[in-house]
Amino acid sequence: MIKCPYCNARAMSLVRKSGLGPGRTIACESCGKPVMTHGSAVFAAIPAFLGGFAFMKSTSTLVGVAAIIGGILAMALIQTFLIPLVRADT
């Protein structure tokens, strides 16, 4: 469960958090207050960039596509389980 930094109740689904990038603010599903991911979320994109780099350097399209898919999946997992939600005080 993804907890809201305001009310400690369920803030959003895991799928919704996996697509929440840095700088994007959304409302908590429980209390409606704005939440966002911590600024360190920019580093969650590193696996996807590395997958793209591996695709460009690979001699096999299949291996390159697998690297991109793996990088995107790793990015979503990092974003979902390692990057915390913070208050979006404006």
N, C-alpha and C positions, 0 to 999 in steps of 0.2 A: 504494500500500500504506500502510495506517495502522500506524505503528510504535509499539510499546509503550515508554513512558518507562523501564521497568525493564530489559527484555531486548533492546530494539531489534529484535525479531522482529515478525511480523505479529500485531497485536493484535485486529483485527476486520475485517469487510468494510466497504466503503464505504457500503452500504445501512444497515448497523447503526449506523455512526457518524452518518449523516445524521439518525437519530431519537434520538440520545443528547443529552439536554438537560442544562442545568447542574444540579448537585446530584445527579445520578443516577450511581451507581457500578456498574460491571460488571467482570467478571473478564476478563483478557487471555486470548485463545484459546491463546496459546503457553505462558506461564508461570503463568497462573492468578492473578496478583496483581491487586488492585483498581486500576482506572484510571477517570478521569473527564475531562470536558472542562474547559478553563480557565474561570475565572469570567467572562471576557469573552463567553462564549456567550450570555448574556442579551441582548446586542445583536444577535445573529443573528435574533431575532424581529421586529426593526423592520420589515423588508419585509412580513411577514405582517400586522402591525398597519396599516401604510400601505395595503395592499391592502384590508383591511376598511374603513378610513376612506374609501377611494376608492369602494367599493361603496355605502356609506351616502350619499355625496354625488352619486353618478352618477344621471343620469336614465334611463340604459339598464341593464337588468338584465344583458344580455350583456357590456357593458363592465365592469360591477361584478364579475361572476363571473370574468372574465378577469383582473382586477386581483387578486382573491383567489388565484387559481391561480398567477399570476405571483409574488405575494408569498411563497406557500408554497414554490414551487420555488426562489426566490432564498434563502430561509431555509435550505433543505436544502443548497444548494450552499455557502453560507457556513459552515454547521455542518460540512460534510464536508471542505472544502478549506482553510479559513482558521483555524478554531479548533483549537488543538493539544490533544493528550491530555496529562494530567499525572498524577502519582502521587496516589493517593487514600490517603495515610497517615492512619490513624485512631488 
